[in-house]
Amino acid sequence: MKNISIKEAAKKLGKSESWIRKKIRSNELKAKKEGDSYRIHQKEIEQYKDKIKSEIDRF
């Protein structure tokens, strides 16, 4: 698996880039800062996607 950009993560989760940045700031998504940008491990995105889905399925 690889590290992806905020833009790619937003696309995978169907959210905005600002939403992804907010989740990084609140430590809900783990990301590494590389230079001026953040990179998120693809596995982290998949786990977060599963978390969102399970929360929706509870309702």
N, C-alpha and C positions, 0 to 999 in steps of 0.2 A: 504494500500500500504506500501511497505517497502523501506528501503535504500539498494542500491546495490553498488557493487565495481566498480572501473574503468574498470576492465576486463569485468564484466557483461554488463556495459553500452556500451563498445566498440562493444561487440557482438550484442547487441540489435540494435545499430545504423549502424552496418556494417562498422565501422571505426576502426582505430588502437588505442591502449591505449595512445600513444603519442598525437594523435589528440584530444582525450578526455581531457588529461591534459592541452593541449594548450587552449581549450575552457574554462576550469575551470580558468586558469590564466587570460584569457581575460574577465572573468565574463559573458561569454555567457551561461555557464552552472553553476548553483549554486550547491555547494557541501559543505559538512561539513567535517572538519578534525577530524578523530577519531584515536587517537594514531599516528601512522606513516602513515596512509593511509586516503584517502578521500572516503566518502560515498555520493552517489547521490540519492536523492529521486526518486523513480520510476516514479512518476507523472511528474517530471522535464524532464526526458528522453522522455516520451510520448509527452509532449508539444514541446520539441525541434524537435522531429521527425516530428510532424505536421507542424512546422515552416519550416523545410527543404523541406518537400513535397510541401507546398504552394508556396515556392520560385521557385521550379522546375516547378510547374504547370503554373507559369506566362509566361514561355518561350514557 
